[in-house]
Amino acid sequence: SRMDAINNKGVMDAALVKAKERFEGLKCNLDKLGTSDFGVCLKCKNKIPIERILLAPNSSFCVNCAR
Ligand SMILES: [Zn+2]
């Protein structure tokens, strides 16, 4: 139905926005690769554990600050 189509578009748009956010974050982190800013939390300036970077390579915050 038409309503379903509209709802699906909303879901698609939301997914697209999320994907774009992730991509922007990833790009931002890639720019920092090789600099002292890479792997450092933007908020508390603590080192982000490598496990978290591998799990969420698009995140610029440590687990505590990302909440
Ligand atoms: Zn932090």
N, CA, C, O and the ligand as a Tripos MOL2 file, in Angstrom:
@<TRIPOS>MOLECULE
protein
  269   267    68     0     0
PROTEIN
NO_CHARGES

@<TRIPOS>ATOM
      1 N           0.8330   -1.2020    0.0000 N.3       1 SER1
      2 CA          0.0000    0.0000    0.0000 C.3       1 SER1
      3 C           0.8700    1.2550    0.0000 C.2       1 SER1
      4 O           2.0890    1.1880    0.1580 O.2       1 SER1
      5 N           0.2250    2.3790   -0.1780 N.am      2 ARG2
      6 CA          0.9720    3.6360   -0.2320 C.3       2 ARG2
      7 C           1.5880    3.9750    1.1310 C.2       2 ARG2
      8 O           2.7110    4.4740    1.2060 O.2       2 ARG2
      9 N           0.8430    3.6990    2.2020 N.am      3 MET3
     10 CA          1.3800    3.9720    3.5400 C.3       3 MET3
     11 C           2.6460    3.1750    3.7910 C.2       3 MET3
     12 O           3.6220    3.6900    4.3340 O.2       3 MET3
     13 N           2.6190    1.8990    3.3850 N.am      4 ASP4
     14 CA          3.7960    1.0490    3.5670 C.3       4 ASP4
     15 C           4.9940    1.6250    2.8270 C.2       4 ASP4
     16 O           6.1170    1.6320    3.3300 O.2       4 ASP4
     17 N           4.7220    2.1060    1.6220 N.am      5 ALA5
     18 CA          5.8030    2.6620    0.8100 C.3       5 ALA5
     19 C           6.4120    3.8670    1.5120 C.2       5 ALA5
     20 O           7.6290    4.0510    1.5180 O.2       5 ALA5
     21 N           5.5480    4.6840    2.1030 N.am      6 ILE6
     22 CA          6.0370    5.8740    2.8040 C.3       6 ILE6
     23 C           6.8560    5.4580    4.0370 C.2       6 ILE6
     24 O           7.9260    6.0070    4.3010 O.2       6 ILE6
     25 N           6.3330    4.4840    4.7780 N.am      7 ASN7
     26 CA          7.0570    4.0070    5.9570 C.3       7 ASN7
     27 C           8.4100    3.4190    5.5800 C.2       7 ASN7
     28 O           9.4140    3.6640    6.2480 O.2       7 ASN7
     29 N           8.4250    2.6460    4.5070 N.am      8 ASN8
     30 CA          9.6750    2.0420    4.0680 C.3       8 ASN8
     31 C          10.6960    3.1070    3.6890 C.2       8 ASN8
     32 O          11.8930    2.9680    3.9430 O.2       8 ASN8
     33 N          10.1940    4.1660    3.0760 N.am      9 LYS9
     34 CA         11.1030    5.2390    2.6860 C.3       9 LYS9
     35 C          11.7090    5.8700    3.9410 C.2       9 LYS9
     36 O          12.8940    6.2020    3.9670 O.2       9 LYS9
     37 N          10.8830    6.0330    4.9850 N.am     10 GLY10
     38 CA         11.3880    6.5880    6.2340 C.3      10 GLY10
     39 C          12.4860    5.7380    6.8250 C.2      10 GLY10
     40 O          13.5020    6.2460    7.2990 O.2      10 GLY10
     41 N          12.2710    4.4340    6.7910 N.am     11 VAL11
     42 CA         13.2670    3.5040    7.3200 C.3      11 VAL11
     43 C          14.5450    3.5770    6.4980 C.2      11 VAL11
     44 O          15.6540    3.5820    7.0320 O.2      11 VAL11
     45 N          14.3590    3.6350    5.1780 N.am     12 MET12
     46 CA         15.5210    3.7040    4.2900 C.3      12 MET12
     47 C          16.3140    4.9910    4.5260 C.2      12 MET12
     48 O          17.5430    4.9820    4.5930 O.2      12 MET12
     49 N          15.5750    6.0960    4.6510 N.am     13 ASP13
     50 CA         16.2340    7.3840    4.8830 C.3      13 ASP13
     51 C          17.0110    7.3590    6.1850 C.2      13 ASP13
     52 O          18.1440    7.8370    6.2480 O.2      13 ASP13
     53 N          16.3990    6.7990    7.2340 N.am     14 ALA14
     54 CA         17.0670    6.7320    8.5290 C.3      14 ALA14
     55 C          18.3270    5.8820    8.4380 C.2      14 ALA14
     56 O          19.3660    6.2270    9.0020 O.2      14 ALA14
     57 N          18.2210    4.7650    7.7180 N.am     15 ALA15
     58 CA         19.3770    3.8800    7.5600 C.3      15 ALA15
     59 C          20.4840    4.5840    6.7950 C.2      15 ALA15
     60 O          21.6700    4.4300    7.0860 O.2      15 ALA15
     61 N          20.0580    5.3650    5.8040 N.am     16 LEU16
     62 CA         21.0240    6.0850    4.9700 C.3      16 LEU16
     63 C          21.7660    7.1430    5.7920 C.2      16 LEU16
     64 O          22.9820    7.3000    5.6810 O.2      16 LEU16
     65 N          21.0070    7.8550    6.6120 N.am     17 VAL17
     66 CA         21.6040    8.8870    7.4630 C.3      17 VAL17
     67 C          22.6050    8.2440    8.4170 C.2      17 VAL17
     68 O          23.7040    8.7620    8.6110 O.2      17 VAL17
     69 N          22.2220    7.1120    9.0140 N.am     18 LYS18
     70 CA         23.1050    6.3930    9.9380 C.3      18 LYS18
     71 C          24.3790    5.9470    9.2280 C.2      18 LYS18
     72 O          25.4830    6.1070    9.7490 O.2      18 LYS18
     73 N          24.2120    5.3910    8.0430 N.am     19 ALA19
     74 CA         25.3570    4.9030    7.2820 C.3      19 ALA19
     75 C          26.2940    6.0560    6.9410 C.2      19 ALA19
     76 O          27.5160    5.9120    6.9760 O.2      19 ALA19
     77 N          25.7070    7.1980    6.6110 N.am     20 LYS20
     78 CA         26.4950    8.3730    6.2640 C.3      20 LYS20
     79 C          27.2860    8.8640    7.4760 C.2      20 LYS20
     80 O          28.4550    9.2330    7.3670 O.2      20 LYS20
     81 N          26.6170    8.8600    8.6410 N.am     21 GLU21
     82 CA         27.2830    9.2690    9.8800 C.3      21 GLU21
     83 C          28.4790    8.3720   10.1640 C.2      21 GLU21
     84 O          29.5650    8.8430   10.5040 O.2      21 GLU21
     85 N          28.2560    7.0650   10.0180 N.am     22 ARG22
     86 CA         29.3370    6.1070   10.2500 C.3      22 ARG22
     87 C          30.4930    6.3690    9.2880 C.2      22 ARG22
     88 O          31.6630    6.3350    9.6700 O.2      22 ARG22
     89 N          30.1380    6.6290    8.0360 N.am     23 PHE23
     90 CA         31.1540    6.8440    7.0180 C.3      23 PHE23
     91 C          31.9570    8.1080    7.3130 C.2      23 PHE23
     92 O          33.1820    8.1170    7.1870 O.2      23 PHE23
     93 N          31.2620    9.1710    7.7070 N.am     24 GLU24
     94 CA         31.9440   10.4250    8.0360 C.3      24 GLU24
     95 C          32.8950   10.2190    9.2140 C.2      24 GLU24
     96 O          34.0150   10.7300    9.2220 O.2      24 GLU24
     97 N          32.4240    9.4590   10.2120 N.am     25 GLY25
     98 CA         33.2580    9.1820   11.3760 C.3      25 GLY25
     99 C          34.4980    8.3960   10.9970 C.2      25 GLY25
    100 O          35.5980    8.6520   11.4860 O.2      25 GLY25
    101 N          34.2900    7.4350   10.1130 N.am     26 LEU26
    102 CA         35.3930    6.5950    9.6530 C.3      26 LEU26
    103 C          36.4200    7.4290    8.8910 C.2      26 LEU26
    104 O          37.6270    7.3030    9.0970 O.2      26 LEU26
    105 N          35.9070    8.2850    8.0040 N.am     27 LYS27
    106 CA         36.7910    9.1560    7.2240 C.3      27 LYS27
    107 C          37.6070   10.0410    8.1480 C.2      27 LYS27
    108 O          38.8080   10.2340    7.9570 O.2      27 LYS27
    109 N          36.9200   10.5800    9.1650 N.am     28 CYS28
    110 CA         37.5550   11.4680   10.1330 C.3      28 CYS28
    111 C          38.6900   10.7230   10.8410 C.2      28 CYS28
    112 O          39.7770   11.2710   11.0250 O.2      28 CYS28
    113 N          38.4310    9.4670   11.2380 N.am     29 ASN29
    114 CA         39.4430    8.6880   11.9330 C.3      29 ASN29
    115 C          40.5900    8.3220   11.0070 C.2      29 ASN29
    116 O          41.7470    8.2810   11.4260 O.2      29 ASN29
    117 N          40.2640    8.0540    9.7360 N.am     30 LEU30
    118 CA         41.3120    7.7040    8.7810 C.3      30 LEU30
    119 C          42.2690    8.8770    8.5710 C.2      30 LEU30
    120 O          43.4710    8.6890    8.3840 O.2      30 LEU30
    121 N          41.7110   10.0960    8.6050 N.am     31 ASP31
    122 CA         42.5430   11.2910    8.4630 C.3      31 ASP31
    123 C          43.5570   11.3800    9.5970 C.2      31 ASP31
    124 O          44.6600   11.9000    9.4240 O.2      31 ASP31
    125 N          43.1600   10.8570   10.7740 N.am     32 LYS32
    126 CA         44.0200   10.9660   11.9520 C.3      32 LYS32
    127 C          45.0360    9.8300   12.0400 C.2      32 LYS32
    128 O          45.9510    9.8530   12.8630 O.2      32 LYS32
    129 N          44.8490    8.8320   11.1670 N.am     33 LEU33
    130 CA         45.7430    7.6790   11.1790 C.3      33 LEU33
    131 C          47.1950    8.1400   11.0070 C.2      33 LEU33
    132 O          47.5130    8.9080   10.0990 O.2      33 LEU33
    133 N          48.0430    7.6700   11.8710 N.am     34 GLY34
    134 CA         49.4470    8.0530   11.7760 C.3      34 GLY34
    135 C          49.7640    9.3230   12.5400 C.2      34 GLY34
    136 O          50.9320    9.6970   12.6450 O.2      34 GLY34
    137 N          48.7520    9.9990   13.0780 N.am     35 THR35
    138 CA         48.9890   11.1610   13.9180 C.3      35 THR35
    139 C          48.7400   10.7820   15.3740 C.2      35 THR35
    140 O          48.2230    9.7020   15.6620 O.2      35 THR35
    141 N          49.1090   11.6740   16.2890 N.am     36 SER36
    142 CA         48.9490   11.3780   17.7100 C.3      36 SER36
    143 C          47.4850   11.4670   18.1280 C.2      36 SER36
    144 O          47.1300   11.0530   19.2320 O.2      36 SER36
    145 N          46.6320   12.0050   17.2530 N.am     37 ASP37
    146 CA         45.2080   12.1030   17.5680 C.3      37 ASP37
    147 C          44.4690   10.7950   17.3380 C.2      37 ASP37
    148 O          43.3590   10.6140   17.8390 O.2      37 ASP37
    149 N          45.0720    9.8840   16.5890 N.am     38 PHE38
    150 CA         44.3810    8.6440   16.2810 C.3      38 PHE38
    151 C          44.2540    7.7670   17.5190 C.2      38 PHE38
    152 O          45.2230    7.5490   18.2460 O.2      38 PHE38
    153 N          43.0380    7.2660   17.7460 N.am     39 GLY39
    154 CA         42.8070    6.3790   18.8770 C.3      39 GLY39
    155 C          42.7040    7.1130   20.1950 C.2      39 GLY39
    156 O          42.7580    6.4920   21.2560 O.2      39 GLY39
    157 N          42.5550    8.4420   20.1430 N.am     40 VAL40
    158 CA         42.3800    9.2290   21.3600 C.3      40 VAL40
    159 C          40.9440    9.7360   21.4070 C.2      40 VAL40
    160 O          40.4410   10.2810   20.4250 O.2      40 VAL40
    161 N          40.2840    9.5550   22.5500 N.am     41 CYS41
    162 CA         38.8990    9.9800   22.7140 C.3      41 CYS41
    163 C          38.8060   11.4990   22.5810 C.2      41 CYS41
    164 O          39.5760   12.2340   23.2000 O.2      41 CYS41
    165 N          37.8470   11.9660   21.7590 N.am     42 LEU42
    166 CA         37.6890   13.4000   21.5220 C.3      42 LEU42
    167 C          37.2640   14.1370   22.7860 C.2      42 LEU42
    168 O          37.5350   15.3280   22.9390 O.2      42 LEU42
    169 N          36.5900   13.4180   23.6970 N.am     43 LYS43
    170 CA         36.0080   14.0820   24.8500 C.3      43 LYS43
    171 C          36.9630   14.0720   26.0460 C.2      43 LYS43
    172 O          37.2820   15.1280   26.5920 O.2      43 LYS43
    173 N          37.4220   12.8840   26.4570 N.am     44 CYS44
    174 CA         38.2370   12.8040   27.6700 C.3      44 CYS44
    175 C          39.7310   12.7110   27.3650 C.2      44 CYS44
    176 O          40.5610   12.7330   28.2740 O.2      44 CYS44
    177 N          40.0670   12.6070   26.0690 N.am     45 LYS45
    178 CA         41.4640   12.5650   25.6080 C.3      45 LYS45
    179 C          42.2200   11.3300   26.0930 C.2      45 LYS45
    180 O          43.4490   11.2830   26.0340 O.2      45 LYS45
    181 N          41.4800   10.3350   26.5710 N.am     46 ASN46
    182 CA         42.1120    9.0730   26.9370 C.3      46 ASN46
    183 C          42.2970    8.2110   25.6990 C.2      46 ASN46
    184 O          41.6010    8.3820   24.6980 O.2      46 ASN46
    185 N          43.2380    7.2890   25.7770 N.am     47 LYS47
    186 CA         43.4550    6.3520   24.6790 C.3      47 LYS47
    187 C          42.2560    5.4200   24.5660 C.2      47 LYS47
    188 O          41.7670    4.9070   25.5730 O.2      47 LYS47
    189 N          41.7860    5.2030   23.3530 N.am     48 ILE48
    190 CA         40.7090    4.2420   23.1250 C.3      48 ILE48
    191 C          41.3600    2.8720   22.8970 C.2      48 ILE48
    192 O          42.2590    2.7420   22.0650 O.2      48 ILE48
    193 N          40.9030    1.8450   23.6390 N.am     49 PRO49
    194 CA         41.4960    0.5190   23.4640 C.3      49 PRO49
    195 C          41.3780    0.0430   22.0190 C.2      49 PRO49
    196 O          40.3730    0.2950   21.3550 O.2      49 PRO49
    197 N          42.4060   -0.6450   21.5410 N.am     50 ILE50
    198 CA         42.4180   -1.1150   20.1430 C.3      50 ILE50
    199 C          41.2310   -2.0190   19.8550 C.2      50 ILE50
    200 O          40.7350   -2.0570   18.7290 O.2      50 ILE50
    201 N          40.7660   -2.7610   20.8850 N.am     51 GLU51
    202 CA         39.5990   -3.6350   20.6850 C.3      51 GLU51
    203 C          38.3800   -2.8140   20.2720 C.2      51 GLU51
    204 O          37.6040   -3.2210   19.4080 O.2      51 GLU51
    205 N          38.2260   -1.6420   20.9090 N.am     52 ARG52
    206 CA         37.0770   -0.7980   20.5800 C.3      52 ARG52
    207 C          37.2440   -0.1770   19.2020 C.2      52 ARG52
    208 O          36.2760   -0.0660   18.4510 O.2      52 ARG52
    209 N          38.4510    0.2270   18.8660 N.am     53 ILE53
    210 CA         38.6780    0.8140   17.5450 C.3      53 ILE53
    211 C          38.3210   -0.1950   16.4560 C.2      53 ILE53
    212 O          37.7470    0.1560   15.4260 O.2      53 ILE53
    213 N          38.6750   -1.4640   16.7080 N.am     54 LEU54
    214 CA         38.3700   -2.4920   15.7110 C.3      54 LEU54
    215 C          36.8700   -2.7530   15.6410 C.2      54 LEU54
    216 O          36.3290   -3.0190   14.5670 O.2      54 LEU54
    217 N          36.1980   -2.6730   16.7950 N.am     55 LEU55
    218 CA         34.7490   -2.9140   16.8310 C.3      55 LEU55
    219 C          33.9700   -1.7360   16.2540 C.2      55 LEU55
    220 O          32.9720   -1.9220   15.5570 O.2      55 LEU55
    221 N          34.4320   -0.5300   16.5480 N.am     56 ALA56
    222 CA         33.7220    0.6730   16.0980 C.3      56 ALA56
    223 C          34.7140    1.6540   15.5130 C.2      56 ALA56
    224 O          35.0130    2.6760   16.1300 O.2      56 ALA56
    225 N          35.2380    1.3530   14.3090 N.am     57 PRO57
    226 CA         36.2890    2.1940   13.7140 C.3      57 PRO57
    227 C          35.8130    3.5970   13.3710 C.2      57 PRO57
    228 O          36.6260    4.4730   13.0760 O.2      57 PRO57
    229 N          34.5060    3.8180   13.4060 N.am     58 ASN58
    230 CA         33.9860    5.1450   13.0660 C.3      58 ASN58
    231 C          33.7650    6.0140   14.2970 C.2      58 ASN58
    232 O          33.3630    7.1720   14.1820 O.2      58 ASN58
    233 N          34.0330    5.4470   15.4890 N.am     59 SER59
    234 CA         33.7710    6.1970   16.7060 C.3      59 SER59
    235 C          34.9880    7.0060   17.1220 C.2      59 SER59
    236 O          36.1200    6.5260   17.0580 O.2      59 SER59
    237 N          34.7420    8.2470   17.5520 N.am     60 SER60
    238 CA         35.8340    9.0920   18.0110 C.3      60 SER60
    239 C          35.8280    9.2150   19.5330 C.2      60 SER60
    240 O          36.5420   10.0390   20.1040 O.2      60 SER60
    241 N          35.0050    8.3760   20.1850 N.am     61 PHE61
    242 CA         34.8850    8.4390   21.6370 C.3      61 PHE61
    243 C          35.1700    7.0750   22.2600 C.2      61 PHE61
    244 O          34.9450    6.0370   21.6380 O.2      61 PHE61
    245 N          35.6680    7.0940   23.5010 N.am     62 CYS62
    246 CA         35.8540    5.8430   24.2240 C.3      62 CYS62
    247 C          34.4860    5.3290   24.6870 C.2      62 CYS62
    248 O          33.4670    6.0000   24.5230 O.2      62 CYS62
    249 N          34.4860    4.1330   25.2650 N.am     63 VAL63
    250 CA         33.2130    3.5160   25.6460 C.3      63 VAL63
    251 C          32.4520    4.4190   26.6120 C.2      63 VAL63
    252 O          31.2360    4.5660   26.4900 O.2      63 VAL63
    253 N          33.1410    5.0150   27.5550 N.am     64 ASN64
    254 CA         32.4870    5.8490   28.5690 C.3      64 ASN64
    255 C          31.8410    7.0790   27.9560 C.2      64 ASN64
    256 O          30.7120    7.4220   28.3040 O.2      64 ASN64
    257 N          32.5350    7.7410   27.0560 N.am     65 CYS65
    258 CA         32.0370    8.9990   26.4930 C.3      65 CYS65
    259 C          31.0080    8.7630   25.3810 C.2      65 CYS65
    260 O          30.2250    9.6610   25.0710 O.2      65 CYS65
    261 N          30.9990    7.5870   24.7880 N.am     66 ALA66
    262 CA         30.0650    7.3160   23.7020 C.3      66 ALA66
    263 C          28.6650    7.0780   24.2170 C.2      66 ALA66
    264 O          27.7110    7.0770   23.4380 O.2      66 ALA66
    265 N          28.5210    6.8710   25.5410 N.am     67 ARG67
    266 CA         27.1900    6.5940   26.0890 C.3      67 ARG67
    267 C          26.3180    7.8250   26.1160 C.2      67 ARG67
    268 O          25.1680    7.7580   26.5490 O.2      67 ARG67
    269 ZN         36.3670    9.3360   26.5330 Zn       68 ZN68
@<TRIPOS>BOND
     1     1     2 1
     2     2     3 1
     3     3     4 2
     4     3     5 am
     5     5     6 1
     6     6     7 1
     7     7     8 2
     8     7     9 am
     9     9    10 1
    10    10    11 1
    11    11    12 2
    12    11    13 am
    13    13    14 1
    14    14    15 1
    15    15    16 2
    16    15    17 am
    17    17    18 1
    18    18    19 1
    19    19    20 2
    20    19    21 am
    21    21    22 1
    22    22    23 1
    23    23    24 2
    24    23    25 am
    25    25    26 1
    26    26    27 1
    27    27    28 2
    28    27    29 am
    29    29    30 1
    30    30    31 1
    31    31    32 2
    32    31    33 am
    33    33    34 1
    34    34    35 1
    35    35    36 2
    36    35    37 am
    37    37    38 1
    38    38    39 1
    39    39    40 2
    40    39    41 am
    41    41    42 1
    42    42    43 1
    43    43    44 2
    44    43    45 am
    45    45    46 1
    46    46    47 1
    47    47    48 2
    48    47    49 am
    49    49    50 1
    50    50    51 1
    51    51    52 2
    52    51    53 am
    53    53    54 1
    54    54    55 1
    55    55    56 2
    56    55    57 am
    57    57    58 1
    58    58    59 1
    59    59    60 2
    60    59    61 am
    61    61    62 1
    62    62    63 1
    63    63    64 2
    64    63    65 am
    65    65    66 1
    66    66    67 1
    67    67    68 2
    68    67    69 am
    69    69    70 1
    70    70    71 1
    71    71    72 2
    72    71    73 am
    73    73    74 1
    74    74    75 1
    75    75    76 2
    76    75    77 am
    77    77    78 1
    78    78    79 1
    79    79    80 2
    80    79    81 am
    81    81    82 1
    82    82    83 1
    83    83    84 2
    84    83    85 am
    85    85    86 1
    86    86    87 1
    87    87    88 2
    88    87    89 am
    89    89    90 1
    90    90    91 1
    91    91    92 2
    92    91    93 am
    93    93    94 1
    94    94    95 1
    95    95    96 2
    96    95    97 am
    97    97    98 1
    98    98    99 1
    99    99   100 2
   100    99   101 am
   101   101   102 1
   102   102   103 1
   103   103   104 2
   104   103   105 am
   105   105   106 1
   106   106   107 1
   107   107   108 2
   108   107   109 am
   109   109   110 1
   110   110   111 1
   111   111   112 2
   112   111   113 am
   113   113   114 1
   114   114   115 1
   115   115   116 2
   116   115   117 am
   117   117   118 1
   118   118   119 1
   119   119   120 2
   120   119   121 am
   121   121   122 1
   122   122   123 1
   123   123   124 2
   124   123   125 am
   125   125   126 1
   126   126   127 1
   127   127   128 2
   128   127   129 am
   129   129   130 1
   130   130   131 1
   131   131   132 2
   132   131   133 am
   133   133   134 1
   134   134   135 1
   135   135   136 2
   136   135   137 am
   137   137   138 1
   138   138   139 1
   139   139   140 2
   140   139   141 am
   141   141   142 1
   142   142   143 1
   143   143   144 2
   144   143   145 am
   145   145   146 1
   146   146   147 1
   147   147   148 2
   148   147   149 am
   149   149   150 1
   150   150   151 1
   151   151   152 2
   152   151   153 am
   153   153   154 1
   154   154   155 1
   155   155   156 2
   156   155   157 am
   157   157   158 1
   158   158   159 1
   159   159   160 2
   160   159   161 am
   161   161   162 1
   162   162   163 1
   163   163   164 2
   164   163   165 am
   165   165   166 1
   166   166   167 1
   167   167   168 2
   168   167   169 am
   169   169   170 1
   170   170   171 1
   171   171   172 2
   172   171   173 am
   173   173   174 1
   174   174   175 1
   175   175   176 2
   176   175   177 am
   177   177   178 1
   178   178   179 1
   179   179   180 2
   180   179   181 am
   181   181   182 1
   182   182   183 1
   183   183   184 2
   184   183   185 am
   185   185   186 1
   186   186   187 1
   187   187   188 2
   188   187   189 am
   189   189   190 1
   190   190   191 1
   191   191   192 2
   192   191   193 am
   193   193   194 1
   194   194   195 1
   195   195   196 2
   196   195   197 am
   197   197   198 1
   198   198   199 1
   199   199   200 2
   200   199   201 am
   201   201   202 1
   202   202   203 1
   203   203   204 2
   204   203   205 am
   205   205   206 1
   206   206   207 1
   207   207   208 2
   208   207   209 am
   209   209   210 1
   210   210   211 1
   211   211   212 2
   212   211   213 am
   213   213   214 1
   214   214   215 1
   215   215   216 2
   216   215   217 am
   217   217   218 1
   218   218   219 1
   219   219   220 2
   220   219   221 am
   221   221   222 1
   222   222   223 1
   223   223   224 2
   224   223   225 am
   225   225   226 1
   226   226   227 1
   227   227   228 2
   228   227   229 am
   229   229   230 1
   230   230   231 1
   231   231   232 2
   232   231   233 am
   233   233   234 1
   234   234   235 1
   235   235   236 2
   236   235   237 am
   237   237   238 1
   238   238   239 1
   239   239   240 2
   240   239   241 am
   241   241   242 1
   242   242   243 1
   243   243   244 2
   244   243   245 am
   245   245   246 1
   246   246   247 1
   247   247   248 2
   248   247   249 am
   249   249   250 1
   250   250   251 1
   251   251   252 2
   252   251   253 am
   253   253   254 1
   254   254   255 1
   255   255   256 2
   256   255   257 am
   257   257   258 1
   258   258   259 1
   259   259   260 2
   260   259   261 am
   261   261   262 1
   262   262   263 1
   263   263   264 2
   264   263   265 am
   265   265   266 1
   266   266   267 1
   267   267   268 2
@<TRIPOS>SUBSTRUCTURE
     1 SER1         2 RESIDUE 1 A SER
     2 ARG2         6 RESIDUE 1 A ARG
     3 MET3        10 RESIDUE 1 A MET
     4 ASP4        14 RESIDUE 1 A ASP
     5 ALA5        18 RESIDUE 1 A ALA
     6 ILE6        22 RESIDUE 1 A ILE
     7 ASN7        26 RESIDUE 1 A ASN
     8 ASN8        30 RESIDUE 1 A ASN
     9 LYS9        34 RESIDUE 1 A LYS
    10 GLY10       38 RESIDUE 1 A GLY
    11 VAL11       42 RESIDUE 1 A VAL
    12 MET12       46 RESIDUE 1 A MET
    13 ASP13       50 RESIDUE 1 A ASP
    14 ALA14       54 RESIDUE 1 A ALA
    15 ALA15       58 RESIDUE 1 A ALA
    16 LEU16       62 RESIDUE 1 A LEU
    17 VAL17       66 RESIDUE 1 A VAL
    18 LYS18       70 RESIDUE 1 A LYS
    19 ALA19       74 RESIDUE 1 A ALA
    20 LYS20       78 RESIDUE 1 A LYS
    21 GLU21       82 RESIDUE 1 A GLU
    22 ARG22       86 RESIDUE 1 A ARG
    23 PHE23       90 RESIDUE 1 A PHE
    24 GLU24       94 RESIDUE 1 A GLU
    25 GLY25       98 RESIDUE 1 A GLY
    26 LEU26      102 RESIDUE 1 A LEU
    27 LYS27      106 RESIDUE 1 A LYS
    28 CYS28      110 RESIDUE 1 A CYS
    29 ASN29      114 RESIDUE 1 A ASN
    30 LEU30      118 RESIDUE 1 A LEU
    31 ASP31      122 RESIDUE 1 A ASP
    32 LYS32      126 RESIDUE 1 A LYS
    33 LEU33      130 RESIDUE 1 A LEU
    34 GLY34      134 RESIDUE 1 A GLY
    35 THR35      138 RESIDUE 1 A THR
    36 SER36      142 RESIDUE 1 A SER
    37 ASP37      146 RESIDUE 1 A ASP
    38 PHE38      150 RESIDUE 1 A PHE
    39 GLY39      154 RESIDUE 1 A GLY
    40 VAL40      158 RESIDUE 1 A VAL
    41 CYS41      162 RESIDUE 1 A CYS
    42 LEU42      166 RESIDUE 1 A LEU
    43 LYS43      170 RESIDUE 1 A LYS
    44 CYS44      174 RESIDUE 1 A CYS
    45 LYS45      178 RESIDUE 1 A LYS
    46 ASN46      182 RESIDUE 1 A ASN
    47 LYS47      186 RESIDUE 1 A LYS
    48 ILE48      190 RESIDUE 1 A ILE
    49 PRO49      194 RESIDUE 1 A PRO
    50 ILE50      198 RESIDUE 1 A ILE
    51 GLU51      202 RESIDUE 1 A GLU
    52 ARG52      206 RESIDUE 1 A ARG
    53 ILE53      210 RESIDUE 1 A ILE
    54 LEU54      214 RESIDUE 1 A LEU
    55 LEU55      218 RESIDUE 1 A LEU
    56 ALA56      222 RESIDUE 1 A ALA
    57 PRO57      226 RESIDUE 1 A PRO
    58 ASN58      230 RESIDUE 1 A ASN
    59 SER59      234 RESIDUE 1 A SER
    60 SER60      238 RESIDUE 1 A SER
    61 PHE61      242 RESIDUE 1 A PHE
    62 CYS62      246 RESIDUE 1 A CYS
    63 VAL63      250 RESIDUE 1 A VAL
    64 ASN64      254 RESIDUE 1 A ASN
    65 CYS65      258 RESIDUE 1 A CYS
    66 ALA66      262 RESIDUE 1 A ALA
    67 ARG67      266 RESIDUE 1 A ARG
    68 ZN68       269 GROUP 0 **** ****
